[in-house]
Amino acid sequence: MADVLFGGFLLALCFYVGRTWLRWFRTEPGLVSPRWRSGVTTIGFSACTVSLFTILLLMLYATVSSSLTPYHPISVLAYRTILVTSLLAIVAGIVGKGPLETPTFVCSLLCLLVLALALFAA
């Protein structure tokens, strides 16, 4: 039951990120002034999207390969990637400005929560 709830949570997070990207691409001024701060937020949202994509790839690999353990080199690399990209996204959300600021915080904090749950469950 927990796997179904966790999968539903990740599916909802993917839907939220995809909808946010579509909404941002459809807006007329994608970058608001000052443009550099808005660009930093865009880079941060890209980083948390990479973090979410890494989580999904790790889940897919764990499903296909039955030999994946928490201390497997692929797991460790994925955990490091998730941590670094999520922290980068949080810093970019603090520095940046614009319509992607709130989604950057939400996505990066939820990716860190998934990472913490994965590490505590191990």
C-alpha positions in Angstrom: 0.0 0.0 0.0 2.9 2.4 0.8 4.4 1.8 -2.6 1.1 2.8 -4.3 0.9 6.0 -2.2 4.5 6.9 -2.9 4.1 6.2 -6.6 1.0 8.4 -6.6 2.9 11.2 -4.8 5.7 11.1 -7.4 3.2 11.0 -10.2 1.5 14.1 -8.8 4.9 15.9 -8.4 5.8 15.1 -12.0 2.4 16.4 -13.1 3.0 19.6 -11.1 6.5 20.1 -12.6 5.3 19.5 -16.1 2.3 21.8 -15.8 4.6 24.5 -14.3 7.0 24.2 -17.2 4.2 24.4 -19.8 2.7 27.5 -18.0 6.1 29.2 -17.9 6.7 28.6 -21.6 3.3 30.0 -22.5 3.7 33.2 -20.6 4.7 36.2 -22.7 7.6 37.6 -20.6 9.3 34.4 -19.5 12.0 36.3 -17.6 10.9 39.3 -15.5 13.2 42.1 -14.5 15.8 41.9 -13.2 16.5 39.3 -15.8 19.5 37.8 -14.1 17.5 36.9 -11.0 14.7 35.4 -13.1 17.3 33.4 -15.0 18.8 32.1 -11.7 15.3 30.9 -10.7 14.9 29.2 -14.1 18.2 27.4 -13.6 17.1 26.4 -10.1 13.8 25.0 -11.4 15.8 23.1 -14.1 18.0 21.7 -11.3 15.0 20.4 -9.3 13.6 18.9 -12.5 16.9 17.0 -12.9 16.6 15.9 -9.3 13.0 14.6 -9.9 14.1 12.9 -13.1 17.0 11.2 -11.2 14.5 9.9 -8.6 12.4 8.5 -11.4 15.3 6.9 -13.1 16.5 5.3 -9.8 13.0 3.9 -9.2 12.9 2.5 -12.7 16.4 0.9 -12.3 15.4 -0.5 -8.9 12.3 -2.0 -10.5 14.2 -3.6 -13.4 17.2 -4.7 -11.4 16.6 -6.7 -8.2 20.1 -6.3 -7.0 20.0 -2.6 -6.1 20.8 -1.9 -2.5 21.1 1.5 -0.7 24.9 1.3 -0.8 25.1 0.3 -4.4 27.3 2.7 -6.5 24.4 3.7 -8.7 22.3 4.4 -5.6 25.1 6.5 -4.0 25.6 8.5 -7.3 21.8 9.1 -7.6 21.6 10.2 -3.9 24.5 12.7 -4.4 22.9 14.0 -7.6 19.5 14.5 -5.9 21.1 16.2 -2.9 23.3 18.6 -5.0 20.6 19.6 -7.5 18.0 20.1 -4.8 20.3 22.3 -2.7 21.3 24.2 -5.8 17.6 24.7 -6.5 16.9 26.0 -3.0 19.8 28.5 -3.3 18.6 29.6 -6.7 15.1 30.0 -5.3 16.4 32.3 -2.5 18.5 34.4 -4.9 16.1 34.4 -7.9 12.8 36.1 -8.6 9.9 35.4 -10.9 7.0 33.0 -11.5 9.2 29.9 -11.0 10.3 30.9 -7.5 7.6 29.1 -5.5 7.6 25.9 -7.7 11.4 25.8 -7.3 11.1 25.7 -3.5 8.2 23.2 -3.6 9.8 20.8 -6.0 13.3 20.9 -4.4 12.0 20.5 -0.8 9.8 17.5 -1.9 12.8 15.9 -3.7 14.9 16.3 -0.5 12.0 14.8 1.5 12.0 11.8 -0.9 15.8 11.5 -0.5 15.5 11.6 3.3 12.8 9.0 3.3 14.9 6.7 1.1 17.9 7.1 3.4 15.9 6.5 6.6 14.2 3.5 5.1 17.5 1.9 4.2 
